[in-house]
Amino acid sequence: MSSISETLEANVREIVIDRPKVRNAFDEATYHALAEALERAQNDPQTRVVFLRGAGEHFCAGQDLSEMAAPKQEGGVIGFERLLDALVALDVPVVTAVRGSAVGLGTTMLLHTDVNLIGDDAKFRCPFVPLGVVPEAGSSALLVARLGYAKTAEFLFTGRVMSPEEAVAAGLGVAVLPADQVVAHAREVARRIAEGPPNSLRLTKRLLRDGERDAIAAARAREVEAFRVQLGSPENLEAIRAFFDKRKPRFD
């Protein structure tokens, strides 16, 4: 069974991250499956808008830590980077509905999507440092551009939860809505956008995004280099063991 489901209706490609038992966390297969779905959207003239959401009550809990607990593997970076390549290259507008957990990639991918509607139950968190790794998806540059240096440093160093209201104020979303209404509202926004002229939509998104693509590429290159150092390191493995043991990690 695929971890990603898709439908295409009225020029809206609805893509669902479908691993609700793990709050839609990503394993290697899911990285590739979502990348493939976004690549299809990019190359399909019938797709004018992508509507992205998570199955059930959560958007995305980021990396599946049970995979990260394994010894360092190149494949874990390759699948993730393929997904980011597809997301950054996508000229189709992306509307999201964000409920519940938005952890790690569940937060940082919103820096690359376009119209993010936020449920009032959403919790944003980037626990890269607490997990003994580093920021990803160009977030080391994009979060600073949106939040400023001081707020970004505090958010990333502590790994704390960001509220829906704070996320909207920071430019990660456009509005906070009741959790039980956000999916329907976001789907309607996607349909409304899809009624527009397709070439104008794609060109406008390209104009909005092209100015930051060089900065994103440079930030991602730095992040990948640092991530390779930390993935599977003693700090990373201790943080993951502590997570599963439900204890405070010990970094000697």
Sequence and secondary structure as in RCSB ss.txt:
>XXXX:A:sequence
MSSISETLEANVREIVIDRPKVRNAFDEATYHALAEALERAQNDPQTRVVFLRGAGEHFCAGQDLSEMAAPKQEG
GVIGFERLLDALVALDVPVVTAVRGSAVGLGTTMLLHTDVNLIGDDAKFRCPFVPLGVVPEAGSSALLVARLGYA
KTAEFLFTGRVMSPEEAVAAGLGVAVLPADQVVAHAREVARRIAEGPPNSLRLTKRLLRDGERDAIAAARAREVE
AFRVQLGSPENLEAIRAFFDKRKPRFD
>XXXX:A:secstr
  SEEEEEETTEEEEEE  GGGTT B HHHHHHHHHHHHHHHH TT  EEEEEESTT SB  B HHHHTSS  HH
HHHHHHHHHHHHHH  S EEEEE SEEETHHHHGGGT SEEEEETT EEE  TTTTT    TTHHHHHHHHH HH
HHHHHHHH  EE HHHHHHTTS SEEE TTTHHHHHHHHHHHHHTS HHHHHHHHHHHHHHHHHHHHHHHHHHHH
HHHHHTTSHHHHHHHHHHHHTS     
